[in-house]
């Protein structure tokens, strides 16, 4: 199975950061791995 990567860029207050962390946790359950590389997050490579 191909690796799935997730890139999240968060703007705004600490609640936005919290929401981003919650989304990352939910998607990690679906096999996504968090990355700091926006291109890797877009391409899924």
ZIWO-V103045 format. One line per field, one symbol per residue. phi: phi as a letter, one per 20 degrees, with the letter a starting at -180 (. if undefined). A space follows every 50 residues. Layout:
phi->???
//
This chain:
phi->.ffddcdcddcoeffffgfffffffffffenedfcedfffffeme
//
